[in-house]
């Protein structure tokens, strides 16, 4: 009876498939099998060409503990074409303070389906753990959404290990959309901001991105870093209307007099542009407050 039970558990499987548009080396579909075994769930994959031929991917998503689940699969077309799939499993070690999710990204390349190999460096760069750490901090997996993962692969292919300004913008907007303010602050830490400013100094072409960074940091409660960024934007683009509002909001908690000056500038600019109906109520209230 015990042997029969073990066999039946291992045989349980769930299949998922993804149509590939465009095709990847003539593969038009990726099929994944999630198998429940004695040590948890694992995920394996095959690519299927237009003739129905199947090509096994050489790796299996097999966590040391927990159950693996498929998260996504897609193609990245850079100089080369890459096939990616992402799996994840929970990490729970209360005694060590670990509570989160491990995300493993598998990146494949090759001239033919029979010669596919895993790009280890790219796979490691896109993988990560998101959750609490043993020492009390928090770790993040930044490159999970398709657009972000695709751009990261493209930049790695060009030999750029650090995130470009455009990629950083996508990461921040994704976290901001999810209202993950702790993630915004963690990503835009002082070291990354220094690196971005060194590689991509604030100018009239990129000031919109830096304005968004300032806004995101303000939403995350880091008014000091937000103010520093927004003032840098003001030096190159002082007439940006939304910038006046962002600076006013950042200053309100620490310097209401200076904040009102910016609220008034914003209010005047909006009225001159015929957009007085779009002025937030707080602007009028704060201008008129004692």
RODO-2510 file (C-alpha; in nm, 4 decimals, decimal comma):
residues 290
     n   res          X          Y          Z
     1     x     0,0000     0,0000     0,0000
     2     x     0,2822     0,2374     0,0832
     3     x     0,4492     0,1830    -0,2544
     4     x     0,1214     0,2373    -0,4370
     5     x     0,0653     0,5614    -0,2467
     6     x     0,4112     0,6924    -0,3320
     7     x     0,3567     0,6100    -0,7003
     8     x     0,0196     0,7859    -0,7103
     9     x     0,1545     1,1040    -0,5499
    10     x     0,4453     1,1247    -0,7931
    11     x     0,2103     1,0762    -1,0859
    12     x    -0,0033     1,3791    -1,0108
    13     x     0,0769     1,6557    -1,2582
    14     x    -0,0573     1,9855    -1,3837
    15     x     0,0203     2,1071    -1,7346
    16     x     0,0405     2,4631    -1,8631
    17     x     0,1211     2,5876    -2,2110
    18     x     0,2239     2,9208    -2,3606
    19     x     0,1918     3,0097    -2,7283
    20     x     0,5100     3,1776    -2,8465
    21     x     0,4662     3,4866    -3,0627
    22     x     0,6953     3,5287    -3,2438
    23     x     0,8320     3,1762    -3,2632
    24     x     1,1570     3,0936    -3,0855
    25     x     1,3899     2,8977    -3,3158
    26     x     1,0785     2,7492    -3,4832
    27     x     0,9202     2,6647    -3,1474
    28     x     0,5601     2,7852    -3,1411
    29     x     0,4645     2,6597    -2,7962
    30     x     0,6166     2,5991    -2,4537
    31     x     0,4608     2,3253    -2,2429
    32     x     0,5260     2,2965    -1,8703
    33     x     0,4595     2,0064    -1,6395
    34     x     0,4215     2,0635    -1,2680
    35     x     0,4769     1,7309    -1,0916
    36     x     0,3926     1,6594    -0,7289
    37     x     0,6534     1,4275    -0,5839
    38     x     0,7717     1,3158    -0,2429
    39     x     0,9811     1,6300    -0,1905
    40     x     0,7295     1,8803    -0,3232
    41     x     0,6362     2,0158    -0,6640
    42     x     0,8810     2,0593    -0,9516
    43     x     0,8425     2,2241    -1,2929
    44     x     0,9918     2,0968    -1,6189
    45     x     0,9419     2,2207    -1,9746
    46     x     0,9500     2,1272    -2,3410
    47     x     0,9426     2,3451    -2,6507
    48     x     0,7214     2,2312    -2,9378
    49     x     0,7859     2,3194    -3,3027
    50     x     0,5278     2,3553    -3,5793
    51     x     0,5575     1,9858    -3,6669
    52     x     0,4819     1,8769    -3,3123
    53     x     0,8394     1,7791    -3,2314
    54     x     0,9266     1,8256    -2,8647
    55     x     1,2580     1,9457    -2,7260
    56     x     1,3212     1,9073    -2,3537
    57     x     1,4758     2,2017    -2,1745
    58     x     1,7821     2,0798    -1,9842
    59     x     1,6842     2,2219    -1,6447
    60     x     1,4082     2,1566    -1,3951
    61     x     1,2802     2,4066    -1,1439
    62     x     1,3366     2,1949    -0,8354
    63     x     1,3584     2,3840    -0,5053
    64     x     1,5372     2,2374    -0,2063
    65     x     1,2202     2,2899    -0,0059
    66     x     0,8657     2,3975    -0,0808
    67     x     0,6622     2,3685    -0,3981
    68     x     0,7679     2,5271    -0,7252
    69     x     0,5073     2,7105    -0,9325
    70     x     0,5382     2,8469    -1,2851
    71     x     0,4996     3,2264    -1,2991
    72     x     0,5608     3,3233    -1,6615
    73     x     0,7274     3,2269    -1,9889
    74     x     0,8131     3,4531    -2,2819
    75     x     1,0588     3,5444    -2,5570
    76     x     1,3101     3,8294    -2,5491
    77     x     1,4373     3,9453    -2,8864
    78     x     1,7611     4,1407    -2,8486
    79     x     2,0685     4,0845    -3,0668
    80     x     1,9940     3,7195    -2,9998
    81     x     1,6626     3,5554    -2,9211
    82     x     1,6150     3,4229    -2,5680
    83     x     1,3505     3,2040    -2,4105
    84     x     1,2754     3,2751    -2,0454
    85     x     1,0617     3,1061    -1,7875
    86     x     1,0175     3,2066    -1,4264
    87     x     0,9236     2,9802    -1,1395
    88     x     0,8846     3,0553    -0,7712
    89     x     0,8534     2,8837    -0,4372
    90     x     0,7865     3,0002    -0,0814
    91     x     1,0716     3,0335     0,1673
    92     x     0,9638     2,9984     0,5303
    93     x     1,2196     2,9727     0,8104
    94     x     1,0687     3,1544     1,1120
    95     x     1,3664     3,0682     1,3303
    96     x     1,5984     3,2450     1,0852
    97     x     1,3622     3,5319     1,0139
    98     x     1,3157     3,4265     0,6506
    99     x     0,9692     3,4761     0,5076
   100     x     0,9321     3,5385     0,1368
   101     x     0,9498     3,3947    -0,2130
   102     x     1,2434     3,2730    -0,4195
   103     x     1,2114     3,3558    -0,7902
   104     x     1,4227     3,1543    -1,0317
   105     x     1,4533     3,2744    -1,3905
   106     x     1,5862     3,0393    -1,6581
   107     x     1,7289     3,2083    -1,9686
   108     x     1,8002     2,9937    -2,2760
   109     x     1,9707     3,0662    -2,6045
   110     x     2,0931     2,8637    -2,9011
   111     x     2,0941     2,8493    -3,2794
   112     x     1,8572     2,5518    -3,2907
   113     x     1,6122     2,3880    -3,0513
   114     x     1,8450     2,0914    -3,0241
   115     x     2,1348     2,3106    -2,9112
   116     x     1,9723     2,5202    -2,6408
   117     x     2,1795     2,6057    -2,3378
   118     x     2,1131     2,8010    -2,0236
   119     x     2,2805     3,1406    -1,9982
   120     x     2,3921     3,1075    -1,6383
   121     x     2,5015     3,4700    -1,5903
   122     x     2,1755     3,6140    -1,7253
   123     x     1,9701     3,3631    -1,5274
   124     x     2,1429     3,4546    -1,2030
   125     x     2,1079     3,8281    -1,2690
   126     x     1,7309     3,8002    -1,3193
   127     x     1,6665     3,5627    -1,0285
   128     x     1,6233     3,6726    -0,6697
   129     x     1,4623     3,6329    -0,3313
   130     x     1,1952     3,8760    -0,2155
   131     x     1,1134     3,8857     0,1526
   132     x     1,2577     3,9271     0,5003
   133     x     1,6213     3,8431     0,5729
   134     x     1,7930     3,6777     0,8651
   135     x     1,9645     4,0015     0,9678
   136     x     1,6344     4,1886     0,9718
   137     x     1,6398     4,3611     0,6329
   138     x     1,4378     4,2962     0,3196
   139     x     1,5547     4,1583    -0,0147
   140     x     1,3902     4,2318    -0,3491
   141     x     1,3597     4,0611    -0,6875
   142     x     1,3486     4,3558    -0,9272
   143     x     1,3333     4,1935    -1,2697
   144     x     1,0132     3,9845    -1,2761
   145     x     0,7664     4,1752    -1,5018
   146     x     0,8123     4,0980    -1,8716
   147     x     0,9016     4,4505    -1,9806
   148     x     1,1593     4,4856    -1,7038
   149     x     1,3083     4,1391    -1,7560
   150     x     1,3306     4,1986    -2,1315
   151     x     1,5139     4,5275    -2,0904
   152     x     1,7479     4,3769    -1,8316
   153     x     1,8427     4,0957    -2,0710
   154     x     1,9022     4,3473    -2,3499
   155     x     2,1336     4,5527    -2,1274
   156     x     2,3201     4,2471    -1,9996
   157     x     2,3733     4,1380    -2,3596
   158     x     2,5353     4,4766    -2,4276
   159     x     2,7699     4,4212    -2,1336
   160     x     2,5995     4,6636    -1,8957
   161     x     2,5655     4,5045    -1,5490
   162     x     2,4199     4,8155    -1,3827
   163     x     2,0689     4,9336    -1,4641
   164     x     2,0273     5,2141    -1,7145
   165     x     1,8172     5,5190    -1,6345
   166     x     1,5339     5,3848    -1,8494
   167     x     1,5365     5,0457    -1,6794
   168     x     1,5489     5,2088    -1,3371
   169     x     1,2467     5,4171    -1,4369
   170     x     1,0480     5,1039    -1,5249
   171     x     1,1419     4,9353    -1,1960
   172     x     1,0392     5,2386    -0,9902
   173     x     0,7098     5,2888    -1,1751
   174     x     0,6231     4,9205    -1,1299
   175     x     0,6815     4,9406    -0,7536
   176     x     0,4960     5,2709    -0,7328
   177     x     0,1976     5,1236    -0,9183
   178     x     0,1855     4,8429    -0,6607
   179     x     0,2182     5,1009    -0,3797
   180     x     0,5330     4,9217    -0,2679
   181     x     0,6878     5,2311    -0,1136
   182     x     0,9466     5,0330     0,0811
   183     x     1,0569     4,8831    -0,2506
   184     x     1,0861     5,2295    -0,4064
   185     x     1,3146     5,3445    -0,1242
   186     x     1,5185     5,0249    -0,1367
   187     x     1,5751     5,0493    -0,5121
   188     x     1,6490     5,4229    -0,5155
   189     x     1,9012     5,4013    -0,2347
   190     x     2,1840     5,6599    -0,2173
   191     x     2,4323     5,4337    -0,3969
   192     x     2,2018     5,3760    -0,6934
   193     x     2,1070     5,7430    -0,7149
   194     x     2,4748     5,8397    -0,7154
   195     x     2,5472     5,5840    -0,9878
   196     x     2,2550     5,6983    -1,2022
   197     x     2,3452     6,0650    -1,1635
   198     x     2,7061     5,9883    -1,2545
   199     x     2,6148     5,7845    -1,5633
   200     x     2,3109     5,9928    -1,6627
   201     x     2,3407     6,3495    -1,5275
   202     x     2,0137     6,5391    -1,4954
   203     x     1,9377     6,7328    -1,8148
   204     x     1,6413     6,8570    -2,0154
   205     x     1,6104     6,5204    -2,1937
   206     x     1,5839     6,3018    -1,8849
   207     x     1,4426     6,5421    -1,6257
   208     x     1,0981     6,3808    -1,6534
   209     x     1,2452     6,0558    -1,5212
   210     x     1,4217     6,2275    -1,2326
   211     x     1,1012     6,4169    -1,1534
   212     x     0,9231     6,0808    -1,1329
   213     x     1,1972     5,9517    -0,9024
   214     x     1,1479     6,2531    -0,6772
   215     x     0,7734     6,2025    -0,6720
   216     x     0,8144     5,8305    -0,5962
   217     x     1,0516     5,8980    -0,3076
   218     x     0,8116     6,1575    -0,1692
   219     x     0,5306     5,9027    -0,1814
   220     x     0,7642     5,6648     0,0017
   221     x     0,8209     5,9226     0,2751
   222     x     1,1828     6,0050     0,1900
   223     x     1,1343     6,3797     0,1552
   224     x     1,5029     6,4647     0,1909
   225     x     1,6087     6,2538    -0,1089
   226     x     1,3008     6,3632    -0,3016
   227     x     1,3747     6,7327    -0,2463
   228     x     1,7364     6,6909    -0,3563
   229     x     1,6279     6,5274    -0,6821
   230     x     1,3492     6,7745    -0,7522
   231     x     1,5773     7,0730    -0,6973
   232     x     1,8243     6,9215    -0,9442
   233     x     1,5408     6,8995    -1,1964
   234     x     1,4464     7,2603    -1,1240
   235     x     1,7959     7,3745    -1,2229
   236     x     1,7535     7,2413    -1,5772
   237     x     1,3761     7,2770    -1,6213
   238     x     1,2418     7,5452    -1,3858
   239     x     0,9166     7,5967    -1,5762
   240     x     0,7808     7,2426    -1,5369
   241     x     0,4386     7,2893    -1,3799
   242     x     0,4111     6,9529    -1,2053
   243     x     0,7584     7,0040    -1,0598
   244     x     0,6308     7,3050    -0,8643
   245     x     0,3578     7,0894    -0,7118
   246     x     0,5990     6,8099    -0,6242
   247     x     0,8421     7,0462    -0,4517
   248     x     0,5575     7,2124    -0,2622
   249     x     0,4303     6,8760    -0,1384
   250     x     0,7780     6,7686    -0,0263
   251     x     0,8354     7,0942     0,1640
   252     x     0,4974     7,1081     0,3360
   253     x     0,5944     6,8982     0,6388
   254     x     0,9194     7,0859     0,7060
   255     x     0,8878     7,4410     0,5688
   256     x     0,5322     7,5588     0,5103
   257     x     0,6348     7,9116     0,4103
   258     x     0,8605     7,7864     0,1315
   259     x     0,5989     7,5280     0,0397
   260     x     0,3292     7,7947    -0,0078
   261     x     0,5539     7,9831    -0,2484
   262     x     0,5702     7,6765    -0,4729
   263     x     0,1981     7,6076    -0,4343
   264     x     0,1286     7,9646    -0,5485
   265     x     0,3614     7,9241    -0,8477
   266     x     0,1859     7,6010    -0,9383
   267     x    -0,1584     7,7571    -0,8954
   268     x    -0,0663     8,0540    -1,1168
   269     x     0,0827     7,8304    -1,3874
   270     x    -0,2236     7,6056    -1,3955
   271     x    -0,4612     7,9019    -1,4205
   272     x    -0,2536     8,0579    -1,6990
   273     x    -0,2755     7,7263    -1,8834
   274     x    -0,6537     7,7202    -1,8413
   275     x    -0,6379     7,4144    -1,6170
   276     x    -0,7694     7,5628    -1,2934
   277     x    -1,0291     7,2844    -1,2652
   278     x    -0,7447     7,0327    -1,2351
   279     x    -0,5807     7,2040    -0,9367
   280     x    -0,5934     6,9653    -0,6367
   281     x    -0,8029     7,0898    -0,3456
   282     x    -0,5082     7,0675    -0,1066
   283     x    -0,3239     7,3354    -0,3067
   284     x    -0,5917     7,5975    -0,2408
   285     x    -0,6340     7,4870     0,1203
   286     x    -0,2631     7,5109     0,1936
   287     x    -0,2191     7,8458     0,0197
   288     x    -0,4978     7,9883     0,2356
   289     x    -0,3963     7,8159     0,5589
   290     x    -0,2502     8,0185     0,8440
***
